[in-house]
Amino acid sequence: MNEPRIRDDLPILIGGSGEKKTFGLAARYASHLNIIGDPAELPKKLAALDERCREVGRDRAEIETSFLASVALGKTGTARSRPSPRRCSSGAWRPDRSTRSGCGP
């Protein structure tokens, strides 16, 4: 069926903030985990992902990670107000780079 095959694998992206269930599913099945939450909690979330990967015997470097955030801009392009934890500029975290969240003071 479906010959010729376009690809033999199907990358799976999981998004969420649940350190036990969601990150556990990501450790077992995902190619990519999009972490949702407060930028200040990102190191804790990544440590939880490391633990879930250890539990299932998977190398954490196999899972690409990103961080979901947004920003509210005014008419002039400046921030309307100080961003809340879920309203910061987009940024992705990868093991080969430092954390980027765009949520400075």
Backbone torsions as a table, in degrees:
resi	resn	phi	psi	omega
1	MET	NA	148.5	179.1
2	ASN	53.3	48.9	178.3
3	GLU	-100.1	140.7	-4.6
4	PRO	-73.5	146.8	180.0
5	ARG	-69.8	135.6	177.1
6	ILE	-79.2	-40.4	178.4
7	ARG	-155.6	154.1	-179.9
8	ASP	-95.6	-13.2	179.6
9	ASP	-121.9	154.8	177.0
10	LEU	-121.9	109.5	-179.7
11	PRO	-64.9	137.6	-179.0
12	ILE	-114.7	125.7	175.6
13	LEU	-108.0	128.4	175.6
14	ILE	-119.0	139.0	177.9
15	GLY	-126.0	144.0	177.4
16	GLY	160.3	-173.0	-177.9
17	SER	-127.8	-0.8	-177.0
18	GLY	-73.2	113.4	-173.9
19	GLU	-72.0	-21.5	-179.8
20	LYS	-98.2	-64.3	-174.9
21	LYS	-74.4	-54.2	-175.9
22	THR	-64.2	-47.0	-179.3
23	PHE	-69.1	-30.7	175.5
24	GLY	-64.9	-43.2	176.1
25	LEU	-62.8	-42.1	179.1
26	ALA	-62.6	-42.1	-179.9
27	ALA	-62.1	-35.5	-178.7
28	ARG	-82.8	-37.7	-167.3
29	TYR	-124.1	-23.7	-166.9
30	ALA	-85.7	152.3	169.7
31	SER	-95.1	-21.9	-174.7
32	HIS	-147.5	137.1	173.9
33	LEU	-121.1	123.2	174.4
34	ASN	-99.6	112.9	-176.2
35	ILE	-88.5	132.3	179.5
36	ILE	-115.1	132.2	177.4
37	GLY	157.5	-169.5	179.7
38	ASP	-71.0	130.8	179.4
39	PRO	-55.9	-31.9	179.8
40	ALA	-66.6	-23.0	-179.5
41	GLU	-89.9	-2.5	-175.5
42	LEU	-56.7	-45.9	178.1
43	PRO	-58.9	-39.7	178.3
44	LYS	-64.9	-41.2	179.4
45	LYS	-64.4	-41.4	179.4
46	LEU	-67.4	-36.1	175.9
47	ALA	-65.0	-38.3	177.5
48	ALA	-65.1	-40.2	177.0
49	LEU	-63.4	-41.7	176.3
50	ASP	-56.2	-44.1	-178.9
51	GLU	-65.2	-44.2	178.7
52	ARG	-62.0	-38.2	178.5
53	CYS	-66.1	-41.4	177.2
54	ARG	-61.0	-39.7	-179.0
55	GLU	-61.1	-33.3	-178.7
56	VAL	-103.0	3.2	177.9
57	GLY	72.9	34.6	-179.3
58	ARG	-113.5	143.0	176.9
59	ASP	-75.4	123.2	-177.0
60	ARG	-61.0	-27.1	-179.8
61	ALA	-66.8	-15.3	178.3
62	GLU	-74.4	-16.8	-176.5
63	ILE	-105.1	116.3	174.3
64	GLU	-73.1	140.9	179.8
65	THR	-124.3	150.0	174.6
66	SER	-141.4	167.8	-177.3
67	PHE	-126.6	126.2	-178.7
68	LEU	-89.0	126.2	177.1
69	ALA	-154.7	166.0	178.1
70	SER	-146.6	169.7	179.3
71	VAL	-136.8	145.1	176.8
72	ALA	-102.9	121.1	-179.0
73	LEU	-109.9	146.2	175.1
74	GLY	-83.6	-177.2	-177.3
75	LYS	-62.7	-29.3	-178.6
76	THR	-86.9	-1.6	-179.7
77	GLY	91.2	3.6	177.1
78	THR	-96.7	156.8	179.9
79	ALA	-61.8	135.3	179.9
80	ARG	-70.4	-39.7	-179.4
81	SER	-155.0	170.1	178.1
82	ARG	-59.4	129.5	-177.9
83	PRO	-63.5	141.9	172.2
84	SER	-79.0	170.9	-177.6
85	PRO	-54.9	-32.0	-179.7
86	ARG	-95.0	5.7	-179.5
87	ARG	-124.8	74.0	177.9
88	CYS	-129.7	162.0	-178.3
89	SER	-64.6	151.7	-177.7
90	SER	-62.9	147.8	176.0
91	GLY	-165.8	148.4	-179.9
92	ALA	-117.4	146.9	175.6
93	TRP	-109.8	134.5	175.1
94	ARG	-133.8	150.6	-177.5
95	PRO	-57.9	-27.4	-177.0
96	ASP	-89.8	5.3	178.9
97	ARG	-133.1	165.7	174.4
98	SER	-78.9	166.1	-179.5
99	THR	-65.6	134.8	173.5
100	ARG	-124.8	118.6	175.7
101	SER	-123.3	-18.8	179.5
102	GLY	68.8	20.7	-175.2
103	CYS	-115.3	62.4	179.6
104	GLY	-83.7	174.8	179.4
105	PRO	-68.0	NA	NA
